[in-house]
Amino acid sequence: MLRMRAYIAVIMLIPALAFADALPSAPYVRVSGHSTLSVVPDMAHIYLTIEKTGKDVASARADVERRAAQVIEAAKKLGIAARDINAMNISVWPAYRWQNNNQVFMGQHVSRRIEVTLRDMPRYADLMGTLINAGVTNIGSTTLDRSDMPQLRQRALAKAVDDAYGHALALATAAKVGLGSVYSITENSSFTPRPLMMAATAHPVAMQGAPEYEPGTIDVTADVSIVYLLKPAH
């Protein structure tokens, strides 16, 4: 029983010791910094699906492969580079629907997803209409992005560090102590590209006279946590 209690005590002590090791023994201040860069997207990732359900799986697969080839060729004619077209493997599974509380076999469902990266944003509407007319069944989603995202993230991080420094300096000044060197920095940032909400079942007629769209802006955010050592006031 004593051994079990000692074991539990050690387990409970581990998180406390780990937390203590992460902080200095000398006087310190821990602050957070945040920054947001709002930028206009210059590229988009478009996720498309080509699908067919039929009793003859070979015929359904041939139809999907034919339309996939048409979509890829149409994208290339609009100036999309081969590296910006990712045609995934074909998926096949049995399709059923409920009828009178019974599952009715509809055939084999054949599907292929294609991701297209557009780097000429003013051509978005033209691209969507062209791809749908070429045989796309479904538009899954469109995600807006930036080609210089790594550089933007670095800028956002630098601004977040500046923000944290300002907080630390204000606290140290108010407490009438000096602000020392950085003890530790932790990044808490994450970035999720903003989706452009245009998910729909594709139909050639629906894209006739497709309006231009305004991409708006996407936010690149950064968050940091910094521990500064404190110095006695002179």
C-alpha positions as CSV (number, residue, x, y, z in Angstrom):
1,M,0.0,0.0,0.0
2,L,2.9,2.4,0.9
3,R,4.6,1.5,-2.4
4,M,1.4,2.3,-4.3
5,R,1.0,5.7,-2.5
6,A,4.6,6.5,-3.3
7,Y,4.1,5.6,-7.0
8,I,1.0,7.9,-7.2
9,A,2.9,10.7,-5.5
10,V,5.7,10.4,-8.1
11,I,3.2,10.5,-11.0
12,M,1.5,13.6,-9.6
13,L,4.8,15.3,-9.1
14,I,6.1,14.8,-12.7
15,P,3.9,17.5,-14.3
16,A,4.8,19.9,-11.6
17,L,8.5,19.3,-12.0
18,A,8.2,19.6,-15.8
19,F,6.4,22.9,-15.4
20,A,9.0,24.1,-12.9
21,D,11.9,23.2,-15.3
22,A,10.3,25.3,-18.0
23,L,10.5,28.5,-16.0
24,P,13.5,30.3,-14.6
25,S,14.4,30.4,-10.9
26,A,15.2,34.1,-11.1
27,P,12.5,36.8,-11.3
28,Y,10.7,36.7,-14.6
29,V,7.7,37.9,-16.5
30,R,5.7,35.8,-19.0
31,V,3.8,37.5,-21.8
32,S,1.9,36.7,-25.0
33,G,2.2,38.4,-28.4
34,H,-0.2,38.4,-31.3
35,S,-0.3,39.7,-34.8
36,T,-2.5,39.5,-37.9
37,L,-1.7,40.3,-41.5
38,S,-4.6,40.7,-43.8
39,V,-3.6,40.0,-47.4
40,V,-5.4,39.5,-50.7
41,P,-5.1,35.9,-51.9
42,D,-3.3,35.3,-55.1
43,M,-4.0,31.6,-55.6
44,A,-6.7,29.0,-55.0
45,H,-6.9,25.3,-54.5
46,I,-10.0,23.9,-56.2
47,Y,-11.2,20.4,-55.3
48,L,-13.3,18.7,-58.0
49,T,-15.0,15.3,-58.3
50,I,-15.9,13.2,-61.3
51,E,-18.2,10.3,-60.6
52,K,-20.5,7.8,-62.2
53,T,-22.8,5.0,-60.8
54,G,-23.6,2.0,-63.0
55,K,-24.3,-1.7,-63.0
56,D,-21.4,-2.2,-65.4
57,V,-18.3,-1.1,-63.4
58,A,-16.1,-1.2,-66.5
59,S,-18.4,1.1,-68.4
60,A,-18.7,3.5,-65.4
61,R,-14.9,3.5,-64.9
62,A,-14.4,4.3,-68.6
63,D,-16.8,7.2,-68.4
64,V,-15.0,8.7,-65.4
65,E,-11.6,8.2,-66.9
66,R,-12.8,9.9,-70.2
67,R,-14.2,12.9,-68.4
68,A,-11.1,13.2,-66.1
69,A,-8.9,13.4,-69.3
70,Q,-11.2,16.1,-70.6
71,V,-11.0,18.1,-67.4
72,I,-7.2,17.8,-67.3
73,E,-6.9,18.9,-70.9
74,A,-9.3,21.8,-70.4
75,A,-7.3,23.0,-67.4
76,K,-4.1,22.9,-69.4
77,K,-5.7,24.9,-72.2
78,L,-6.4,27.6,-69.7
79,G,-2.8,27.8,-68.8
80,I,-2.8,25.6,-65.7
81,A,0.6,23.9,-65.4
82,A,0.8,20.1,-65.1
83,R,2.4,20.5,-61.6
84,D,-0.8,22.3,-60.5
85,I,-3.1,19.4,-61.5
86,N,-3.3,16.5,-59.1
87,A,-5.5,13.7,-60.3
88,M,-6.0,11.1,-57.6
89,N,-6.6,7.4,-57.9
90,I,-10.1,6.1,-58.9
91,S,-12.3,4.8,-56.1
92,V,-14.9,2.2,-56.6
93,W,-17.6,1.1,-54.1
94,P,-21.1,-0.4,-54.2
95,A,-23.9,2.1,-54.1
96,Y,-27.3,1.5,-52.4
97,R,-30.4,3.5,-51.6
98,W,-33.2,2.8,-49.2
99,Q,-36.6,1.8,-50.7
100,N,-39.5,0.6,-48.6
101,N,-37.1,0.0,-45.6
102,N,-34.9,-2.1,-47.8
103,Q,-31.5,-1.4,-49.3
104,V,-31.6,-1.5,-53.1
105,F,-28.4,-2.0,-55.0
106,M,-27.9,0.8,-57.5
107,G,-24.6,-0.3,-59.0
108,Q,-20.9,0.4,-58.6
109,H,-20.0,4.0,-57.8
110,V,-16.8,5.1,-59.5
111,S,-15.2,8.4,-58.4
112,R,-12.1,10.3,-59.0
113,R,-11.0,13.5,-57.3
114,I,-8.9,16.2,-59.0
115,E,-7.2,19.2,-57.3
116,V,-6.4,22.2,-59.5
117,T,-4.3,25.1,-58.2
118,L,-5.1,28.4,-59.9
119,R,-2.4,31.1,-59.8
120,D,-4.2,33.6,-62.0
121,M,-7.1,34.6,-59.8
122,P,-9.0,36.8,-62.3
123,R,-9.6,33.7,-64.3
124,Y,-11.4,31.9,-61.6
125,A,-14.9,32.1,-63.1
126,D,-13.6,31.1,-66.5
127,L,-11.8,28.1,-65.1
128,M,-14.9,26.9,-63.2
129,G,-17.2,27.1,-66.2
130,T,-14.6,25.4,-68.4
131,L,-14.0,22.5,-66.0
132,I,-17.7,21.9,-65.4
133,N,-18.5,21.9,-69.1
134,A,-15.6,19.4,-69.5
135,G,-17.3,16.9,-67.3
136,V,-16.9,17.7,-63.5
137,T,-19.7,16.2,-61.5
138,N,-19.2,18.1,-58.2
139,I,-17.3,21.1,-56.9
140,G,-16.2,20.1,-53.4
141,S,-14.5,23.4,-52.2
142,T,-12.2,26.2,-53.1
143,T,-9.5,27.2,-50.7
144,L,-7.8,30.6,-51.0
145,D,-4.1,30.9,-50.4
146,R,-0.9,32.9,-50.9
147,S,2.1,31.9,-52.9
148,D,4.4,33.7,-50.5
149,M,2.8,32.2,-47.3
150,P,6.2,31.2,-45.7
151,Q,7.4,34.8,-45.9
152,L,4.1,36.2,-44.6
153,R,4.3,33.8,-41.6
154,Q,7.8,35.0,-40.8
155,R,6.5,38.6,-40.9
156,A,3.6,37.8,-38.7
157,L,5.9,36.0,-36.2
158,A,8.2,39.0,-36.0
159,K,5.3,41.3,-35.3
160,A,4.0,39.0,-32.6
161,V,7.4,39.0,-30.9
162,D,7.4,42.8,-31.1
163,D,3.9,42.8,-29.5
164,A,5.1,40.5,-26.7
165,Y,8.1,42.7,-26.1
166,G,5.9,45.8,-25.8
167,H,3.7,44.1,-23.1
168,A,6.8,42.9,-21.2
169,L,8.4,46.3,-21.2
170,A,5.1,48.0,-20.0
171,L,4.8,45.5,-17.1
172,A,8.5,45.9,-16.1
173,T,8.2,49.7,-16.2
174,A,5.1,49.7,-14.1
175,A,6.7,47.4,-11.6
176,K,9.8,49.6,-11.6
177,V,12.2,46.8,-12.6
178,G,14.4,46.3,-15.6
179,L,13.6,44.0,-18.5
180,G,16.3,41.4,-19.1
181,S,17.1,38.9,-21.8
182,V,14.7,36.3,-23.3
183,Y,14.6,33.0,-21.4
184,S,12.3,31.1,-23.7
185,I,10.0,31.6,-26.7
186,T,7.1,29.4,-27.6
187,E,5.1,29.7,-30.9
188,N,1.4,29.0,-30.7
189,S,0.5,29.9,-34.3
190,S,-1.6,27.9,-36.8
191,F,-2.9,28.8,-40.2
192,T,-5.9,27.4,-42.0
193,P,-6.5,28.7,-45.5
194,R,-9.9,30.3,-45.9
195,P,-12.4,28.3,-48.0
196,L,-14.3,30.1,-50.7
197,M,-17.9,28.9,-50.2
198,M,-18.9,27.6,-53.7
199,A,-19.6,24.0,-53.1
200,A,-22.3,22.8,-55.4
201,T,-23.3,20.0,-57.8
202,A,-21.9,20.9,-61.1
203,H,-24.1,21.5,-64.1
204,P,-23.0,23.2,-67.3
205,V,-26.1,25.4,-67.5
206,A,-25.5,26.8,-64.0
207,M,-22.2,28.3,-65.0
208,Q,-23.4,30.3,-67.9
209,G,-22.7,33.9,-67.4
210,A,-20.9,33.2,-64.1
211,P,-20.4,36.5,-62.3
212,E,-17.0,37.8,-61.3
213,Y,-16.1,37.3,-57.6
214,E,-14.3,39.3,-55.0
215,P,-11.8,37.2,-53.1
216,G,-11.6,39.6,-50.1
217,T,-8.7,39.0,-47.8
218,I,-7.2,36.1,-45.8
219,D,-5.6,36.6,-42.4
220,V,-2.2,35.3,-41.5
221,T,-1.9,35.2,-37.7
222,A,0.9,34.5,-35.3
223,D,0.9,33.9,-31.5
224,V,3.9,33.6,-29.3
225,S,4.5,33.2,-25.5
226,I,7.8,34.7,-24.2
227,V,9.5,34.5,-20.8
228,Y,11.7,37.5,-20.1
229,L,14.1,37.7,-17.1
230,L,13.8,40.7,-14.9
231,K,16.6,42.9,-13.5
232,P,16.6,45.0,-10.4
233,A,15.9,48.7,-11.0
234,H,19.0,50.9,-11.0
